[in-house]
Amino acid sequence: NLVLATAFFQLIVSPLELFQPAFQLSYSAVLGILTLHPILSKLWQPKNRWLIHIRDLCSVSTAAQLFTFPFTCYYFGTFPIIFLLANLILIPLSTVILYGTILLLAIYYIPFCNSVCSYILNGLIFTNNKIAISLGNWEYSNITGLHITLKGAIVLGLAIFTITAAIH
Protein backbone atom coordinates (compact mmCIF):
# COMPACT_ATOMS: atom_id res chain seq x y z
CA ASN A 1 0.00 0.00 0.00
CA LEU A 2 2.87 2.36 0.74
CA VAL A 3 4.30 1.82 -2.75
CA LEU A 4 0.94 2.56 -4.33
CA ALA A 5 0.56 5.64 -2.15
CA THR A 6 3.95 7.03 -3.19
CA ALA A 7 3.18 6.37 -6.87
CA PHE A 8 -0.24 8.00 -6.47
CA PHE A 9 1.16 11.15 -4.85
CA GLN A 10 4.01 11.33 -7.33
CA LEU A 11 1.50 11.16 -10.18
CA ILE A 12 -0.73 13.80 -8.59
CA VAL A 13 2.24 16.17 -8.45
CA SER A 14 3.46 15.22 -11.93
CA PRO A 15 1.04 13.06 -13.96
CA LEU A 16 3.41 12.78 -16.92
CA GLU A 17 5.83 10.77 -14.77
CA LEU A 18 3.70 7.75 -15.65
CA PHE A 19 5.22 7.83 -19.13
CA GLN A 20 8.83 8.12 -17.98
CA PRO A 21 11.00 4.98 -18.19
CA ALA A 22 12.57 5.72 -14.79
CA PHE A 23 9.15 5.77 -13.10
CA GLN A 24 8.02 2.58 -14.84
CA LEU A 25 11.26 0.70 -14.18
CA SER A 26 11.47 1.80 -10.54
CA TYR A 27 7.93 0.93 -9.58
CA SER A 28 7.87 -2.32 -11.53
CA ALA A 29 11.11 -3.40 -9.83
CA VAL A 30 9.71 -2.59 -6.39
CA LEU A 31 6.45 -4.36 -7.23
CA GLY A 32 8.43 -7.40 -8.34
CA ILE A 33 10.50 -7.41 -5.17
CA LEU A 34 7.43 -7.09 -2.95
CA THR A 35 5.42 -9.80 -4.71
CA LEU A 36 7.90 -12.30 -6.16
CA HIS A 37 10.83 -12.17 -3.71
CA PRO A 38 8.91 -13.93 -0.91
CA ILE A 39 7.93 -16.71 -3.33
CA LEU A 40 11.45 -17.17 -4.69
CA SER A 41 13.08 -17.11 -1.27
CA LYS A 42 10.89 -20.01 -0.13
CA LEU A 43 12.29 -22.24 -2.89
CA TRP A 44 15.57 -22.71 -1.05
CA GLN A 45 15.99 -22.53 2.71
CA PRO A 46 19.71 -22.67 3.49
CA LYS A 47 20.85 -22.89 7.09
CA ASN A 48 24.10 -20.96 6.62
CA ARG A 49 23.81 -17.21 7.28
CA TRP A 50 25.96 -16.29 4.26
CA LEU A 51 23.99 -18.55 1.96
CA ILE A 52 20.79 -16.89 3.19
CA HIS A 53 22.23 -13.49 2.17
CA ILE A 54 23.22 -14.84 -1.24
CA ARG A 55 19.78 -16.43 -1.67
CA ASP A 56 18.11 -13.13 -0.77
CA LEU A 57 20.30 -11.12 -3.15
CA CYS A 58 19.53 -13.58 -5.94
CA SER A 59 15.79 -13.68 -5.29
CA VAL A 60 15.52 -9.88 -5.02
CA SER A 61 17.55 -9.44 -8.21
CA THR A 62 15.52 -12.03 -10.09
CA ALA A 63 12.20 -10.57 -8.93
CA ALA A 64 13.19 -7.04 -9.95
CA GLN A 65 14.64 -8.21 -13.25
CA LEU A 66 11.56 -10.25 -14.16
CA PHE A 67 9.16 -7.41 -13.43
CA THR A 68 11.23 -4.85 -15.34
CA PHE A 69 11.73 -7.25 -18.29
CA PRO A 70 8.81 -5.89 -20.39
CA PHE A 71 9.98 -2.29 -19.99
CA THR A 72 13.61 -3.22 -20.61
CA CYS A 73 12.65 -4.93 -23.86
CA TYR A 74 10.38 -2.07 -24.91
CA TYR A 75 12.82 0.76 -24.21
CA PHE A 76 16.20 -0.85 -24.75
CA GLY A 77 15.61 -4.11 -26.64
CA THR A 78 18.11 -5.95 -24.42
CA PHE A 79 18.16 -8.25 -21.42
CA PRO A 80 21.23 -8.57 -19.19
CA ILE A 81 21.87 -12.27 -18.65
CA ILE A 82 24.61 -11.73 -16.07
CA PHE A 83 22.43 -9.66 -13.74
CA LEU A 84 22.80 -12.19 -10.91
CA LEU A 85 26.60 -12.08 -11.02
CA ALA A 86 26.60 -8.31 -11.37
CA ASN A 87 24.16 -7.82 -8.49
CA LEU A 88 26.03 -10.22 -6.20
CA ILE A 89 29.02 -7.89 -6.56
CA LEU A 90 27.46 -4.46 -7.04
CA ILE A 91 24.66 -4.51 -4.46
CA PRO A 92 26.95 -5.16 -1.47
CA LEU A 93 29.44 -2.62 -2.79
CA SER A 94 26.68 -0.05 -3.31
CA THR A 95 25.43 -0.70 0.21
CA VAL A 96 28.88 0.07 1.61
CA ILE A 97 28.96 3.24 -0.51
CA LEU A 98 25.54 4.28 0.80
CA TYR A 99 26.53 3.78 4.45
CA GLY A 100 29.85 5.49 3.79
CA THR A 101 28.05 8.49 2.36
CA ILE A 102 25.84 8.71 5.44
CA LEU A 103 28.97 8.51 7.59
CA LEU A 104 30.56 11.27 5.52
CA LEU A 105 27.54 13.51 6.14
CA ALA A 106 27.83 12.86 9.87
CA ILE A 107 31.57 13.68 10.00
CA TYR A 108 31.59 16.39 7.34
CA TYR A 109 32.89 19.09 9.71
CA ILE A 110 35.73 16.97 11.13
CA PRO A 111 38.62 17.99 8.85
CA PHE A 112 40.89 14.95 8.67
CA CYS A 113 38.15 12.33 9.03
CA ASN A 114 36.05 13.74 6.22
CA SER A 115 39.03 13.74 3.87
CA VAL A 116 39.84 10.10 4.61
CA CYS A 117 36.20 9.08 4.26
CA SER A 118 35.86 11.02 0.98
CA TYR A 119 39.00 9.39 -0.38
CA ILE A 120 37.75 5.91 0.46
CA LEU A 121 34.29 6.65 -0.96
CA ASN A 122 35.77 7.96 -4.21
CA GLY A 123 37.75 4.75 -4.56
CA LEU A 124 34.70 2.60 -3.86
CA ILE A 125 32.54 4.54 -6.33
CA PHE A 126 35.27 4.33 -8.98
CA THR A 127 35.57 0.57 -8.38
CA ASN A 128 31.80 0.12 -8.50
CA ASN A 129 31.58 1.95 -11.83
CA LYS A 130 34.53 0.06 -13.33
CA ILE A 131 33.00 -3.28 -12.36
CA ALA A 132 29.60 -2.31 -13.79
CA ILE A 133 31.12 -1.11 -17.06
CA SER A 134 33.39 -4.13 -17.30
CA LEU A 135 30.55 -6.60 -16.74
CA GLY A 136 28.34 -4.75 -19.20
CA ASN A 137 31.06 -4.98 -21.85
CA TRP A 138 31.51 -8.74 -21.55
CA GLU A 139 30.75 -10.47 -24.79
CA TYR A 140 27.34 -12.14 -24.60
CA SER A 141 26.48 -10.36 -21.34
CA ASN A 142 23.25 -9.13 -22.92
CA ILE A 143 20.63 -10.63 -25.18
CA THR A 144 19.92 -8.01 -27.81
CA GLY A 145 17.20 -7.54 -30.41
CA LEU A 146 14.31 -8.01 -27.98
CA HIS A 147 12.30 -5.02 -29.18
CA ILE A 148 8.61 -5.33 -28.44
CA THR A 149 5.69 -2.97 -28.95
CA LEU A 150 4.06 -1.01 -26.17
CA LYS A 151 1.05 -3.30 -26.38
CA GLY A 152 3.36 -6.31 -26.16
CA ALA A 153 5.10 -4.85 -23.10
CA ILE A 154 1.77 -4.23 -21.38
CA VAL A 155 0.50 -7.74 -22.12
CA LEU A 156 3.78 -9.31 -21.01
CA GLY A 157 3.84 -7.23 -17.82
CA LEU A 158 0.24 -8.15 -16.98
CA ALA A 159 1.00 -11.82 -17.64
CA ILE A 160 4.01 -11.77 -15.31
CA PHE A 161 2.01 -9.99 -12.61
CA THR A 162 -0.99 -12.31 -13.00
CA ILE A 163 1.12 -15.47 -12.80
CA THR A 164 2.93 -14.12 -9.74
CA ALA A 165 -0.37 -13.19 -8.08
CA ALA A 166 -1.78 -16.65 -8.83
CA ILE A 167 1.26 -18.33 -7.26
CA HIS A 168 1.22 -16.00 -4.26
GUPALO-952588 format. One line per 2 residues: number of its first residue (from 1); their letters; for each residue z, y, x of N, C-alpha, C, CB. Coordinates in Angstrom, 2 decimals. Each point is the difference from the previous one (the first is absolute). Glycine has a CB too. Layout:
N
NUM> A> Z,Y,X,Z,Y,X,Z,Y,X,Z,Y,X  ...
This chain:
168
1> NL> 0.00,-1.20,0.81,0.00,1.20,-0.81,0.00,1.27,0.85,1.19,-1.27,-1.77  -0.50,1.20,2.91,0.05,1.16,0.88,-1.39,0.31,0.57,2.39,-0.56,0.57
3> VL> -3.14,-0.49,-0.24,-1.35,0.20,0.53,-0.88,0.64,-1.06,0.27,-1.99,1.54  -0.18,1.50,-2.76,-0.79,0.59,-1.08,0.41,1.44,-0.26,-0.27,-2.27,-1.02
5> AT> 1.56,2.54,1.11,0.48,1.37,-0.21,-0.54,0.94,1.07,2.07,-0.90,-1.09  -2.05,0.47,2.35,-0.52,0.88,1.06,-1.50,0.23,-0.16,1.78,-0.84,1.55
7> AF> -2.52,-0.21,-1.93,-1.44,0.16,-0.23,-0.24,0.95,-1.18,-0.43,-2.33,0.90  1.20,2.15,-1.96,-0.13,0.86,-1.18,0.23,1.47,0.35,0.76,-1.91,-1.43
9> FQ> 0.33,2.20,2.13,0.30,1.39,0.35,-1.02,0.56,1.00,2.44,-0.45,-0.41  -2.89,-0.39,1.31,-1.01,0.46,0.95,-1.29,0.36,-0.74,1.01,-1.43,1.81
11> LI> -1.35,0.63,-2.82,-1.22,0.27,-0.76,0.15,1.18,-0.96,-0.55,-2.42,0.17  1.76,2.69,-0.61,0.23,1.19,-0.83,-0.23,1.25,0.85,1.68,-1.25,-1.45
13> VS> -1.16,1.23,2.67,-0.15,1.14,0.90,-1.46,0.15,0.43,2.36,-0.30,0.81  -3.00,-0.84,-0.52,-1.38,0.04,0.50,-0.78,-1.19,-0.57,0.76,1.17,2.13
15> PL> -1.33,-1.02,-3.32,-0.68,-1.12,-0.66,-1.18,-0.59,0.79,0.69,1.04,-2.13  -1.32,-0.24,2.95,-1.15,-0.49,0.76,0.38,-0.95,1.12,-1.15,2.10,-0.56
17> EL> 2.45,-2.20,0.86,0.47,-0.96,1.00,-0.40,-1.42,-0.37,1.92,1.51,0.53  -2.03,-1.77,-1.82,-0.37,-1.34,-0.47,-1.30,-0.48,0.64,1.17,0.47,-2.16
19> FQ> -2.04,0.44,2.49,-1.31,-0.35,0.55,-0.05,0.03,1.52,-0.99,0.91,-2.07  2.12,-0.69,2.71,0.07,0.04,1.45,0.29,-1.39,0.56,0.78,2.39,-0.10
21> PA> -1.54,-2.82,1.12,0.26,-1.32,0.59,1.44,-0.18,0.49,-2.39,-0.06,0.66  2.98,1.10,-0.10,1.37,-0.12,0.52,0.98,-0.33,-1.13,-0.55,1.64,1.83
23> FQ> 0.40,-0.99,-2.97,0.86,-0.27,-1.15,-0.19,-1.44,-0.47,-0.12,2.43,-0.68  -1.13,-2.84,0.52,-0.30,-1.34,-0.50,0.48,-1.08,0.96,-1.98,0.94,-1.19
25> LS> 1.74,-0.75,2.48,0.42,-0.99,0.99,1.52,-0.06,0.10,-2.12,0.40,1.27  2.78,0.75,-1.28,1.46,0.01,0.12,0.67,-0.68,-1.17,-0.16,2.11,1.29
27> YS> -0.21,-1.73,-2.50,0.66,-0.57,-1.16,-0.38,-1.45,-0.24,0.06,2.27,-0.99  -1.28,-2.65,1.32,-0.35,-1.42,-0.15,0.74,-0.85,1.02,-2.27,0.65,-0.88
29> AV> 2.47,-0.14,2.09,0.76,-0.74,1.01,1.45,-0.18,-0.44,-1.51,0.91,1.79  2.11,0.16,-2.29,1.39,-0.08,-0.46,0.11,-0.94,-1.20,0.42,2.34,0.83
31> LG> -1.36,-2.26,-1.74,-0.01,-0.91,-1.15,-0.11,-1.45,0.45,-1.04,1.80,-1.41  0.18,-2.04,2.40,-0.14,-1.35,0.54,1.28,-0.49,0.65,-2.39,0.44,0.36
33> IL> 3.03,0.43,0.40,1.25,-0.39,0.66,1.08,-0.31,-1.03,-0.60,1.45,1.98  0.69,-0.62,-3.01,1.05,-0.20,-1.01,-0.24,-1.25,-0.86,0.34,2.46,-0.02
35> TL> -1.60,-2.79,-0.23,-0.26,-1.13,-0.90,-0.29,-1.30,0.73,-0.88,1.63,-1.61  0.15,-1.59,2.71,-0.43,-1.24,0.65,0.93,-0.45,1.14,-2.32,0.63,-0.61
37> HP> 2.95,0.32,1.29,0.89,-0.37,1.11,1.09,-1.00,-0.41,-0.44,2.25,0.99  1.12,-2.03,-2.12,1.03,-0.98,-0.38,-0.57,-1.42,-0.22,1.28,1.88,-1.04
39> IL> -2.49,-1.94,0.51,-0.64,-1.30,-0.23,-0.33,-0.67,1.33,-0.94,0.82,-2.18  0.32,-0.06,3.07,-0.41,-0.55,1.30,1.21,-0.41,0.85,-2.05,1.42,-0.08
41> SK> 3.11,-0.64,0.01,1.15,-0.31,0.85,0.74,-1.25,-0.46,0.23,2.43,0.48  -0.44,-2.84,-1.72,0.61,-1.24,-0.49,-0.74,-1.25,0.47,0.80,1.26,-1.99
43> LW> -2.01,-1.09,2.49,-0.81,-1.15,0.43,0.55,-0.67,1.24,-1.98,1.11,-0.99  2.70,-0.36,1.79,0.57,-0.55,1.24,1.38,0.59,0.19,-2.29,-0.28,1.06
45> QP> 3.29,-0.55,-0.95,1.38,0.42,0.12,0.58,-0.44,1.34,0.25,-0.12,-2.50  -0.60,0.82,3.58,0.55,-0.40,1.30,1.49,0.30,0.08,-2.24,0.43,1.07
47> KN> 2.91,-1.15,-0.21,1.44,0.20,0.20,0.29,0.99,1.13,0.41,-2.33,-0.84  -1.33,2.40,1.79,0.16,0.87,1.17,-0.19,1.46,-0.41,-0.80,-1.85,1.52
49> RW> 1.70,2.71,-1.06,-0.05,1.43,-0.34,-1.30,0.65,0.44,2.48,0.08,0.20  -2.96,-0.41,1.00,-1.24,0.60,0.51,-1.21,-0.48,-0.78,1.04,0.16,2.27
51> LI> -1.03,-1.42,-2.65,-1.10,-0.52,-0.81,-0.01,0.63,-1.40,0.12,-2.16,1.28  1.05,2.49,-1.79,0.07,0.70,-1.29,-0.65,1.38,0.12,2.12,-1.25,-0.59
53> HI> -1.86,1.95,1.69,-0.63,1.32,0.22,-1.51,-0.13,0.12,2.09,0.80,1.15  -2.53,-1.80,-0.43,-1.46,-0.22,0.15,-0.61,-0.35,-1.35,0.33,-0.78,2.38
55> RD> 0.33,-0.10,-3.13,-0.48,-0.36,-1.34,-0.11,1.23,-0.88,1.05,-2.27,0.23  -0.03,3.13,-0.19,-0.01,1.21,-0.83,-1.10,0.96,0.42,2.44,-0.26,-0.34
57> LC> -2.62,0.44,1.64,-1.10,0.87,0.47,-1.35,-0.54,-0.46,1.37,0.65,2.00  -1.55,-1.96,-1.90,-1.26,-0.61,-0.41,-0.22,0.10,-1.50,0.18,-1.56,1.94
59> SV> 0.87,1.32,-2.73,-0.18,0.04,-1.45,-0.21,1.43,-0.50,1.42,-2.05,-0.19  -0.72,3.02,0.79,-0.22,1.40,-0.37,-1.42,0.43,0.37,2.47,0.48,0.32
61> ST> -2.89,-0.83,0.88,-1.35,0.36,0.46,-1.07,-0.63,-0.88,0.87,0.21,2.33  -0.69,-1.47,-2.66,-0.99,-0.70,-0.82,-0.05,0.59,-1.41,0.38,-2.09,1.33
63> AA> 0.78,2.37,-1.90,0.05,0.59,-1.34,-0.70,1.36,-0.02,2.16,-1.21,-0.45  -1.85,2.05,1.40,-0.63,1.33,0.06,-1.50,-0.12,0.23,2.14,0.97,0.87
65> QL> -2.53,-1.87,0.02,-1.41,-0.15,0.33,-0.80,-0.52,-1.20,0.63,-0.43,2.39  -0.05,-0.52,-3.11,-0.69,-0.57,-1.16,-0.19,1.05,-1.09,0.97,-2.25,0.55
67> FT> 0.05,3.05,-0.80,-0.10,0.99,-1.06,-0.87,1.20,0.38,2.25,-0.72,-0.76  -2.40,0.99,2.04,-0.89,1.09,0.41,-1.43,-0.49,0.24,1.96,1.16,1.03
69> FP> -2.16,-2.48,-1.06,-1.32,-0.59,0.29,-1.13,0.62,-0.83,1.18,-2.11,0.58  -1.04,2.26,-1.91,-1.11,0.59,-0.76,-0.36,1.42,0.45,0.71,-1.39,-1.93
71> FT> 0.32,2.19,2.21,-0.27,1.38,0.44,-0.59,0.03,1.41,1.88,0.81,-1.46  -1.39,-1.70,2.32,-0.52,-0.07,1.36,-1.48,-0.36,-0.01,2.27,-0.65,0.85
73> CY> -2.62,-0.31,-1.69,-1.42,-0.39,-0.11,-0.83,1.14,-0.59,0.69,-2.40,-0.28  -0.17,3.05,-0.75,-0.74,1.07,-0.65,-0.23,1.19,0.94,0.96,-0.73,-2.18
75> YF> 0.10,1.17,2.85,-0.13,1.20,0.83,-0.56,-0.26,1.39,1.89,0.92,-1.26  -1.54,-2.04,1.85,-0.33,-0.23,1.40,-0.93,-1.18,0.23,2.18,0.97,0.54
77> GT> -2.26,-1.89,-1.49,-0.88,-1.16,0.13,0.44,-0.99,1.07,-1.82,1.45,-0.76  3.10,-1.40,1.14,0.50,-0.90,1.05,1.33,-0.60,-0.43,-1.18,1.35,1.78
79> FP> 1.54,-2.43,-1.11,1.31,-0.62,-0.19,0.50,-0.44,1.36,-0.58,-0.77,-2.36  1.77,1.26,2.76,0.54,-0.37,1.31,0.61,-1.41,-0.05,0.45,2.43,0.50
81> II> -1.02,-3.34,0.25,0.50,-1.38,-0.06,1.15,-0.25,0.97,-2.28,-0.72,-0.67  2.58,1.69,1.52,1.13,-0.18,0.92,1.19,0.86,-0.42,-1.61,-0.50,1.86
83> FL> 1.68,0.84,-3.16,1.07,0.87,-0.46,1.38,-0.61,0.24,-1.57,0.91,-1.71  1.71,-2.23,1.61,1.31,-0.60,0.23,0.45,0.19,1.45,-0.47,-1.68,-1.79
85> LA> -0.42,1.40,2.72,0.33,0.20,1.42,0.31,1.46,0.27,-1.47,-1.93,0.62  0.61,2.81,-1.12,0.20,1.43,0.23,1.34,0.47,-0.58,-2.49,0.34,-0.04
87> NL> 2.79,-0.77,-1.17,1.24,0.45,-0.65,1.24,-0.60,0.64,-1.28,0.27,-2.10  1.18,-1.48,2.63,1.15,-0.59,0.70,0.37,0.82,1.24,-0.67,-2.27,-0.85
89> IL> -0.31,2.94,1.42,0.25,0.84,1.18,0.30,1.44,-0.40,-1.52,-1.48,1.35  0.68,2.03,-2.23,0.06,1.44,-0.28,1.13,0.41,-0.94,-2.43,0.03,0.36
91> IP> 2.80,-0.88,-1.30,1.08,0.39,-0.92,1.33,0.13,0.73,-1.21,-1.15,-1.87  1.61,0.16,2.69,1.26,0.21,0.74,-0.05,1.21,0.93,0.39,-2.46,-0.13
93> LS> -1.53,2.64,0.79,-0.13,1.15,0.90,0.07,1.31,-0.77,-1.39,-1.39,1.56  0.75,1.45,-2.72,0.05,1.20,-0.83,1.40,0.26,-0.53,-2.37,-0.38,-0.64
95> TV> 3.11,-0.68,0.37,1.38,0.15,-0.45,0.85,0.63,1.10,-0.26,-2.00,-1.52  0.08,1.54,2.74,0.73,0.60,1.13,-0.38,1.47,0.15,0.07,-2.24,1.18
97> IL> -1.34,2.55,-1.34,-0.47,1.39,0.09,0.65,0.85,-1.10,-2.20,-0.79,0.99  2.26,0.25,-2.20,0.60,0.73,-1.11,1.48,0.30,0.27,-1.62,-1.09,-1.57
99> YG> 2.37,0.08,1.99,1.42,0.21,0.30,0.18,0.93,1.21,0.52,-2.27,-0.95  -1.42,2.15,1.91,0.06,0.90,1.15,-0.25,1.44,-0.38,-0.74,-1.87,1.43
101> TI> -0.16,2.08,-2.37,-0.28,1.35,-0.48,1.20,0.58,-0.74,-2.44,-0.58,-0.18  3.10,-0.23,-0.61,1.22,0.45,-0.68,1.07,0.35,1.03,-0.55,-1.43,-2.02
103> LL> 0.68,0.59,3.04,0.95,0.29,1.08,-0.36,1.32,0.68,0.38,-2.47,0.35  -1.65,2.67,-0.08,-0.44,1.24,0.64,0.38,1.22,-0.84,-1.90,-1.25,1.08
105> LA> 1.74,1.16,-2.39,0.40,1.11,-0.87,1.49,0.27,0.09,-1.88,-0.57,-1.55  2.66,-0.50,1.68,1.46,0.15,0.07,0.44,0.61,1.33,0.23,-1.96,-1.52
107> IY> -0.96,1.68,2.61,0.42,0.49,1.32,-0.92,1.11,0.52,0.93,-2.27,0.48  -1.67,2.87,-1.37,-1.00,1.00,0.39,0.58,1.12,0.86,-1.22,-0.54,-2.09
109> YI> 2.43,0.98,1.81,0.58,1.14,0.72,0.79,-0.41,1.24,0.10,1.19,-2.17  -0.13,-2.45,2.54,0.66,-0.45,1.23,-1.08,-0.10,1.07,1.83,-1.30,-1.28
111> PF> -1.89,2.26,2.20,-1.14,0.16,0.90,-0.48,-1.26,0.72,0.82,2.26,0.29  -0.03,-2.91,0.47,-0.49,-1.13,0.79,-0.32,-1.20,-0.89,1.35,0.82,1.95
113> CN> -0.49,-1.08,-2.92,-0.18,-1.16,-0.88,-1.29,0.09,-0.80,2.48,-0.22,-0.14  -2.79,1.42,-0.37,-1.21,0.12,-0.79,-1.25,-0.19,0.85,1.20,1.55,-1.54
115> SV> -1.15,-1.15,2.78,-1.15,-0.21,0.89,-0.23,-1.47,0.28,0.43,2.22,1.04  0.65,-2.96,-0.77,-0.11,-1.43,0.26,-0.52,-0.72,-1.25,1.88,0.13,1.68
117> CS> -1.30,0.20,-2.82,-0.41,-0.63,-1.25,-1.47,0.30,-0.31,2.37,0.17,-0.85  -2.78,1.08,1.04,-1.40,0.39,-0.22,-0.94,-0.77,0.92,0.76,2.27,-0.71
119> YI> -0.37,-2.41,1.96,-0.81,-0.72,0.97,-0.19,-1.46,-0.43,0.83,1.53,1.84  0.27,-2.16,-2.23,-0.07,-1.39,-0.43,-0.84,-0.13,-1.27,2.26,-0.43,1.02
121> LN> -2.06,1.34,-1.97,-0.78,-0.04,-1.24,-1.49,0.19,0.26,1.99,0.88,-1.23  -2.33,0.05,2.11,-1.42,0.19,0.34,-0.61,-1.27,0.57,0.45,2.42,0.44
123> GL> 0.30,-3.10,0.41,-0.49,-1.26,0.56,-0.17,-1.07,-1.06,1.12,0.58,2.14  -0.17,-0.66,-3.06,-0.08,-1.00,-1.07,-1.17,0.29,-0.94,2.48,-0.33,0.14
125> IF> -2.67,1.60,-0.49,-1.11,0.38,-0.87,-1.34,-0.28,0.69,1.44,1.76,-1.09  -1.53,-1.41,2.36,-1.22,-0.28,0.77,-0.28,-1.50,0.01,0.41,2.03,1.44
127> TN> 0.62,-2.83,-1.18,-0.15,-1.46,0.03,-0.42,-0.53,-1.36,1.74,-0.15,1.80  -1.11,0.64,-2.85,-0.33,-0.41,-1.36,-1.48,0.27,-0.30,2.37,0.47,-0.72
129> NK> -2.82,0.73,1.05,-1.40,0.36,-0.25,-0.97,-0.83,0.83,0.76,2.32,-0.54  -0.42,-2.56,1.80,-0.87,-0.82,0.86,-0.12,-1.42,-0.53,0.66,1.40,1.98
131> IA> 0.46,-1.97,-2.43,-0.03,-1.35,-0.55,-0.86,-0.04,-1.25,2.28,-0.46,0.95  -2.07,1.43,-1.85,-0.78,0.04,-1.25,-1.49,0.13,0.27,1.96,1.03,-1.15
133> IS> -2.32,-0.15,2.06,-1.42,0.19,0.34,-0.56,-1.26,0.66,0.38,2.48,0.27  0.38,-3.04,0.64,-0.44,-1.20,0.70,-0.23,-1.16,-0.97,1.26,0.75,2.02
135> LG> -0.31,-0.98,-2.92,-0.16,-1.08,-0.97,-1.18,0.26,-0.93,2.47,-0.44,0.12  -2.64,1.68,-0.53,-1.11,0.35,-0.87,-1.36,-0.16,0.66,1.51,1.57,-1.14
137> NW> -1.54,-1.50,2.47,-1.26,-0.14,0.73,-0.31,-1.43,0.40,0.34,2.29,0.81  0.57,-3.22,-1.08,-0.30,-1.40,0.32,-1.24,-0.44,-0.77,2.45,-0.48,0.42
139> EY> -3.27,-0.27,0.26,-1.18,-0.54,-0.67,0.47,-0.95,-1.10,-1.41,0.22,2.12  0.80,-0.11,-3.26,0.33,-0.83,-1.17,1.39,0.28,-0.57,-1.49,-1.74,0.94
141> SN> 2.05,2.90,-0.66,1.31,0.34,-0.57,-0.12,0.45,-1.45,0.79,0.64,2.28  -2.01,-0.31,-2.69,-0.24,0.45,-1.37,-1.19,-0.75,-0.59,0.94,2.26,0.54
143> IT> -0.85,-2.54,-1.83,-1.16,-0.47,-0.74,-0.67,1.25,-0.55,1.06,-2.29,-0.61  -2.32,2.46,0.90,-0.70,1.20,-0.45,-1.02,-0.35,-1.08,0.32,1.04,2.26
145> GL> -0.88,-0.02,-2.89,-1.02,-0.20,-1.01,0.56,-0.43,-1.35,-1.53,-0.60,1.82  2.76,0.96,-2.10,0.64,-0.40,-1.26,-0.05,1.11,-1.05,1.50,-1.52,1.30
147> HI> -2.56,2.28,-1.32,-0.09,1.12,-0.94,-0.08,-0.52,-1.43,-1.15,1.40,1.76  2.00,-0.85,-2.61,-0.03,-0.34,-1.41,-0.05,1.29,-0.80,1.28,-2.16,0.40
149> TL> -1.67,2.05,-1.65,-0.07,1.18,-0.87,1.39,0.36,-0.48,-2.33,-0.61,-0.73  2.44,1.79,0.14,1.28,0.42,-0.56,0.42,-0.96,-1.11,-0.51,2.39,0.56
151> KG> -0.43,-2.77,-1.38,0.31,-0.95,-1.08,0.47,-1.33,0.59,-1.71,1.12,-1.49  1.06,-1.57,2.55,0.40,-1.23,0.66,1.40,0.10,0.59,-2.39,-0.46,0.50
153> AI> 2.72,1.61,0.08,1.33,0.21,0.57,1.06,-0.02,-1.09,-1.00,1.35,1.87  0.71,-0.73,-3.00,0.95,0.02,-1.11,0.22,-1.41,-0.54,-0.71,2.34,-0.59
155> VL> -0.37,-3.08,0.37,0.12,-1.36,-0.51,0.75,-0.89,0.99,-2.15,0.29,-1.28  1.83,-0.18,2.55,0.68,-0.79,1.02,1.49,0.35,0.08,-2.14,-0.14,1.29
157> GL> 2.45,1.43,-1.34,1.39,0.44,0.03,0.77,-0.50,-1.21,-0.70,2.00,1.27  0.11,-1.92,-2.44,0.66,-0.50,-1.22,0.19,-1.51,0.06,-1.00,1.89,-1.30
159> AI> 0.03,-2.59,1.86,0.12,-1.46,0.14,1.15,-0.36,0.94,-2.47,-0.25,-0.41  2.56,0.93,1.53,1.09,-0.27,0.95,1.35,0.29,-0.64,-1.52,0.57,1.93
161> FT> 1.61,0.56,-2.63,1.26,0.36,-0.66,0.36,-1.00,-1.11,-0.45,2.42,0.53  -0.54,-2.81,-1.32,0.24,-0.93,-1.10,0.45,-1.37,0.51,-1.72,1.22,-1.36
163> IT> 1.08,-1.71,2.38,0.39,-1.30,0.58,1.41,0.09,0.57,-2.40,-0.53,0.55  2.70,1.62,0.13,1.35,0.17,0.56,1.04,0.08,-1.11,-0.97,1.19,1.97
165> AA> 0.66,-0.45,-3.03,0.93,0.11,-1.13,0.21,-1.36,-0.69,-0.73,2.39,-0.33  -0.33,-3.17,0.23,0.10,-1.32,-0.62,0.87,-0.95,0.84,-2.26,0.35,-1.03
167> IH> 2.16,-0.24,2.34,0.80,-0.84,0.89,1.46,0.44,-0.02,-2.02,-0.39,1.45  2.21,1.70,-1.53,1.35,0.58,0.06,0.80,-0.47,-1.17,-0.85,2.01,1.19
